[in-house]
């Protein structure tokens, strides 16, 4: 477990596999890698989740890998926030594309978090076993959540949506992130339940671009969830956005699905 209350230097040891949260089709345990040692700032543990829904502006940082970049998720989220509120806002993706444990050895992530008074930090990139046969440490994700709250930002955990054709992955990855939030309080976006529901109720909609990453429709569903979590406004009340290459009826259906999912599962315990 990380010692949050002291400024410490970590020699972080991690296990690598051929697939861990990135969507490859198989798991295979390989070598142990020792990451470079870096100095990390103090993160106070067990702080309450800051409620920034009513902030004067929205400053949102997305920390993750290719899943936060697919179809310009940050740009779509900014569009939704601009449409649903008249607040000033900044939505940015942190440099790099590493998993959250690997970012402990890269000062760029810490520097980005410290560079702006973010009030929301979305965290994606907790390693997980795609086969469900292995377990990965979660202390790094807990550290980033604690650090976010130390800087008065609301941490939102981003469990990856299930890969195409994998019936149980969404619920399993969602449950993993709920367990992390039990260790270090954070919001958890219910992507798995939302995508599972969409695959059943909207079977004609292509949610994937390649079986792993989201299509435009899948990205909108994810962005709608984050929009409602951040703003506190119902996603199903957003107007039609003609600049998106998606029909008005589909945008409405995805908004309804996002709001219904959050009504059932929630995201934050303020």
C-alpha positions as CSV (number, residue, x, y, z in Angstrom):
1,X,0.0,0.0,0.0
2,X,1.3,3.5,-0.8
3,X,2.2,5.8,2.1
4,X,0.3,8.9,1.1
5,X,1.1,11.2,4.0
6,X,4.8,11.3,3.4
7,X,6.8,12.6,0.5
8,X,8.4,9.4,-0.6
9,X,10.4,7.9,-3.5
10,X,9.1,4.8,-5.1
11,X,10.9,2.1,-6.9
12,X,7.7,0.7,-8.4
13,X,7.7,-2.9,-9.3
14,X,5.0,-4.1,-11.7
15,X,4.0,-7.3,-13.5
16,X,3.5,-7.0,-17.2
17,X,1.3,-9.2,-19.4
18,X,0.5,-9.3,-23.0
19,X,-3.0,-8.0,-22.2
20,X,-4.0,-5.8,-19.2
21,X,-6.8,-3.4,-19.7
22,X,-5.8,-2.5,-23.2
23,X,-8.1,-5.0,-24.9
24,X,-5.8,-7.7,-26.2
25,X,-7.4,-11.2,-26.5
26,X,-5.2,-13.2,-24.2
27,X,-3.3,-13.1,-20.9
28,X,0.2,-14.3,-20.3
29,X,2.4,-13.5,-17.3
30,X,5.9,-12.5,-18.3
31,X,8.8,-10.7,-16.7
32,X,8.9,-8.4,-13.7
33,X,9.9,-4.9,-14.6
34,X,11.3,-2.3,-12.2
35,X,10.4,1.2,-13.2
36,X,12.7,4.2,-12.7
37,X,12.6,5.8,-9.3
38,X,10.8,9.1,-9.1
39,X,9.7,11.5,-6.3
40,X,6.0,11.7,-5.9
41,X,4.1,14.5,-4.1
42,X,2.2,13.9,-0.9
43,X,-1.4,12.6,-1.4
44,X,-3.6,12.6,1.7
45,X,-5.6,9.4,1.9
46,X,-9.3,9.0,2.6
47,X,-10.4,12.5,1.9
48,X,-14.1,13.0,1.0
49,X,-14.9,13.3,-2.6
50,X,-15.1,17.0,-3.5
51,X,-18.4,18.0,-5.0
52,X,-17.5,20.3,-7.9
53,X,-20.8,20.2,-9.8
54,X,-21.6,23.7,-8.8
55,X,-18.2,25.2,-9.5
56,X,-17.9,28.5,-11.5
57,X,-16.0,26.7,-14.2
58,X,-15.2,23.1,-15.3
59,X,-11.6,22.2,-15.6
60,X,-11.4,18.6,-16.6
61,X,-8.3,16.5,-17.1
62,X,-8.4,13.0,-18.7
63,X,-5.5,10.7,-17.7
64,X,-5.4,7.5,-19.7
65,X,-4.4,5.7,-22.8
66,X,-6.0,5.2,-26.2
67,X,-9.5,4.9,-24.7
68,X,-9.5,8.6,-23.7
69,X,-8.4,9.6,-27.2
70,X,-10.7,7.6,-29.3
71,X,-13.0,9.8,-31.5
72,X,-11.7,12.9,-29.5
73,X,-13.6,12.0,-26.3
74,X,-12.3,15.2,-24.6
75,X,-13.6,17.4,-27.4
76,X,-17.0,15.7,-27.3
77,X,-17.2,16.0,-23.6
78,X,-16.4,19.7,-23.9
79,X,-19.1,20.1,-26.5
80,X,-21.7,18.5,-24.2
81,X,-20.6,20.7,-21.2
82,X,-20.7,23.8,-23.3
83,X,-24.2,22.9,-24.6
84,X,-25.5,22.1,-21.1
85,X,-24.1,25.0,-19.2
86,X,-22.8,28.5,-19.8
87,X,-19.7,28.0,-17.6
88,X,-16.1,28.6,-18.7
89,X,-14.3,25.3,-19.1
90,X,-11.2,23.5,-20.1
91,X,-11.0,19.9,-21.1
92,X,-7.6,18.4,-21.7
93,X,-5.9,15.0,-22.1
94,X,-2.8,14.4,-20.1
95,X,0.3,13.7,-22.2
96,X,1.3,10.1,-22.7
97,X,-0.6,6.9,-23.0
98,X,0.6,4.7,-20.2
99,X,-1.3,2.7,-17.6
100,X,-1.8,4.4,-14.3
101,X,0.9,2.3,-12.5
102,X,3.5,3.2,-15.2
103,X,2.7,6.9,-14.8
104,X,4.2,6.7,-11.3
105,X,7.6,6.7,-13.0
106,X,6.8,9.6,-15.3
107,X,6.9,13.1,-13.8
108,X,4.8,14.5,-16.7
109,X,1.5,13.3,-15.2
110,X,2.3,14.9,-11.9
111,X,3.4,18.1,-13.6
112,X,0.1,18.2,-15.6
113,X,-2.0,17.7,-12.5
114,X,-0.2,20.5,-10.7
115,X,-0.3,22.9,-13.7
116,X,-4.0,23.8,-13.5
117,X,-6.6,24.0,-10.8
118,X,-8.5,21.0,-12.1
119,X,-11.8,20.3,-10.5
120,X,-12.3,17.0,-12.2
121,X,-9.7,14.3,-13.0
122,X,-10.8,11.3,-15.0
123,X,-8.6,8.3,-14.4
124,X,-8.4,5.5,-17.0
125,X,-5.7,2.8,-17.2
126,X,-6.0,0.5,-14.2
127,X,-4.5,-2.8,-15.4
128,X,-6.8,-5.8,-15.4
129,X,-6.7,-9.3,-16.7
130,X,-8.8,-9.7,-19.8
131,X,-9.3,-13.4,-19.0
132,X,-10.2,-12.7,-15.4
133,X,-7.5,-15.2,-14.3
134,X,-5.0,-12.7,-12.8
135,X,-5.1,-9.8,-10.4
136,X,-3.2,-6.5,-10.6
137,X,-2.3,-4.1,-7.8
138,X,-4.6,-1.1,-7.5
139,X,-2.4,1.1,-5.3
140,X,-1.4,3.3,-8.2
141,X,-5.0,4.1,-9.1
142,X,-5.7,4.7,-5.4
143,X,-2.7,7.1,-5.2
144,X,-3.9,9.1,-8.2
145,X,-7.4,9.3,-6.8
146,X,-6.0,10.5,-3.4
147,X,-3.7,13.0,-5.1
148,X,-6.7,14.4,-7.1
149,X,-8.6,15.0,-3.9
150,X,-5.6,16.5,-2.2
151,X,-5.7,19.2,-5.0
152,X,-9.5,19.6,-4.5
153,X,-10.3,17.8,-7.7
154,X,-13.1,15.2,-8.0
155,X,-11.5,11.9,-9.1
156,X,-13.7,9.9,-11.6
157,X,-12.6,6.3,-12.3
158,X,-13.0,5.3,-15.9
159,X,-13.6,1.5,-16.1
160,X,-13.1,0.5,-19.7
161,X,-16.1,-0.7,-21.7
162,X,-16.2,-4.4,-22.5
163,X,-14.6,-5.6,-25.7
164,X,-17.0,-6.7,-28.4
165,X,-18.3,-10.1,-27.9
166,X,-17.2,-10.4,-24.2
167,X,-20.4,-10.7,-22.2
168,X,-18.9,-10.4,-18.7
169,X,-16.0,-8.1,-19.0
170,X,-17.9,-4.9,-18.5
171,X,-19.4,-5.9,-15.2
172,X,-16.1,-7.4,-14.0
173,X,-14.1,-4.3,-14.8
174,X,-16.8,-2.1,-13.3
175,X,-16.7,-4.2,-10.1
176,X,-12.9,-3.9,-10.0
177,X,-13.2,-0.1,-10.0
178,X,-15.9,-0.1,-7.3
179,X,-13.5,-2.1,-5.2
180,X,-10.8,0.6,-5.7
181,X,-13.3,3.3,-4.7
182,X,-14.0,1.4,-1.5
183,X,-10.3,1.6,-0.7
184,X,-9.9,5.2,-1.7
185,X,-13.2,7.2,-2.2
186,X,-13.7,8.2,-5.8
187,X,-16.5,8.5,-8.3
188,X,-16.9,5.5,-10.6
189,X,-18.5,5.9,-14.0
190,X,-20.8,2.9,-14.7
191,X,-19.5,2.3,-18.3
192,X,-19.9,-1.4,-18.1
193,X,-23.6,-1.4,-17.2
194,X,-24.3,1.3,-19.7
195,X,-22.6,-0.5,-22.6
196,X,-24.2,-3.8,-21.7
197,X,-27.5,-2.1,-21.7
198,X,-26.8,-0.5,-25.0
199,X,-25.8,-3.7,-26.6
200,X,-29.2,-5.2,-25.6
201,X,-31.5,-2.3,-26.3
202,X,-29.7,-0.9,-29.3
203,X,-28.4,-4.0,-31.1
204,X,-28.4,-2.2,-34.4
205,X,-25.9,0.5,-33.2
206,X,-22.2,-0.1,-33.9
207,X,-20.6,0.8,-30.6
208,X,-17.1,-0.3,-31.6
209,X,-14.6,0.9,-34.2
210,X,-12.4,-2.1,-34.0
211,X,-13.8,-4.5,-31.4
212,X,-12.0,-2.7,-28.6
213,X,-12.1,1.0,-29.1
214,X,-15.3,3.0,-29.2
215,X,-17.0,4.2,-32.4
216,X,-18.5,7.6,-32.6
217,X,-21.8,6.3,-31.0
218,X,-19.9,4.5,-28.3
219,X,-17.8,7.6,-27.5
220,X,-20.9,9.7,-27.2
221,X,-22.4,7.2,-24.7
222,X,-19.3,7.4,-22.6
223,X,-19.1,11.2,-22.9
224,X,-22.8,11.5,-21.9
225,X,-22.1,9.6,-18.7
226,X,-19.2,11.9,-17.8
227,X,-21.3,14.9,-18.7
228,X,-24.0,14.0,-16.2
229,X,-21.5,13.1,-13.5
230,X,-19.6,16.4,-13.9
231,X,-22.5,18.8,-14.4
232,X,-25.2,17.1,-12.3
233,X,-27.5,17.8,-15.3
234,X,-29.5,14.9,-16.9
235,X,-27.9,13.7,-20.1
236,X,-31.3,13.0,-21.6
237,X,-32.2,16.7,-21.4
238,X,-29.4,17.8,-23.8
239,X,-30.7,19.1,-27.2
240,X,-29.9,17.5,-30.5
241,X,-26.3,18.3,-31.6
242,X,-26.3,18.6,-35.4
243,X,-22.5,18.8,-35.6
244,X,-22.3,15.2,-34.6
245,X,-22.7,12.7,-37.4
246,X,-25.4,10.8,-35.5
247,X,-29.1,11.0,-35.9
248,X,-31.3,13.0,-33.6
249,X,-33.1,9.8,-32.5
250,X,-29.9,8.0,-31.7
251,X,-28.5,10.9,-29.7
252,X,-31.8,11.0,-27.7
253,X,-31.7,7.2,-27.1
254,X,-28.1,7.3,-25.9
255,X,-28.9,10.3,-23.6
256,X,-31.8,8.4,-22.1
257,X,-29.7,5.3,-21.6
258,X,-26.9,7.3,-19.9
259,X,-29.4,9.0,-17.5
260,X,-31.2,5.7,-16.8
261,X,-27.9,4.0,-16.0
262,X,-26.7,6.7,-13.6
263,X,-30.1,6.8,-11.9
264,X,-29.8,3.0,-11.2
265,X,-26.1,2.8,-10.4
266,X,-25.0,6.3,-9.4
267,X,-21.4,7.4,-9.6
268,X,-20.4,9.5,-6.6
269,X,-21.1,9.4,-2.9
270,X,-20.6,12.9,-1.8
